[in-house]
Amino acid sequence: MTSIQNSIGPMAPAAPEKKEEAKKKLSPVEQEYEDGKGFLESGDHAHAALAFHNVMLAHEEAGDENGIANAANQLGNVCMARKEYEQARAHYQRAWDICDKNFDEMSLIALKRQFLAIHKALGENDKVAEILFDFIDIYQSNRDPHGTVAVLEELAELYIETGSRDKAADTYRTIASIHKNYKHEKIAAGFVTKAEELEAN
């Protein structure tokens, strides 16, 4: 199965002659999908939604699960752009179910980020924390300290927003200890200072 995350990330613009060449090789459904992405990028949400809906129908008729997941993901992106978060959630969930069934881990991680954005927008703080902890587990199991620290910073911000200053301070101390392990003494000291300031107020 082709990972849907390719649809989520930004694509490098192709040279005009290459774009034309690529267009000739696309099937009508693929062309409509590309058109939909263009509409979404330019802020024409109505035409983007129509294009991705047509693509979805074509893939449903063909029984192409990968195509359905990609179209559902893009319809979710359109709804996010319109701030229609519940509709976005439903589309992303459809993509999730297909990717989960096909063990498409990279797409699931990309979709988890989309769910995180929805929970943040709707103020569902418990869900935000839950997903952030999931990401910490993912980054730690992949031995990715940079990713771990970035998510811990998000978690600290969430704790500050929700008034859990002690938890935020603990999180900053955890970040400091990770930086210390990599001999980033100045950065570590900065996070210790942040923790102390939270504890002092």
ABEGO torsion letter per residue (X at the ends): XBBAAAAABBBBBBBAAAAAAAAAABBAAAAAAAAAAAAAAAGBAAAAAAAAAAAAAAAAAAGBAAAAAAAAAAAAAAAAAAGBAAAAAAAAAAAAAAAAAAGBAAAAAAAAAAAAAAAAAAGBAAAAAAAAAAAAAAAAAAGBAAAAAAAAAAAAAAAAAAGBAAAAAAAAAAAAAAAAAAGBAAAAAAAAAAAAAAAAX
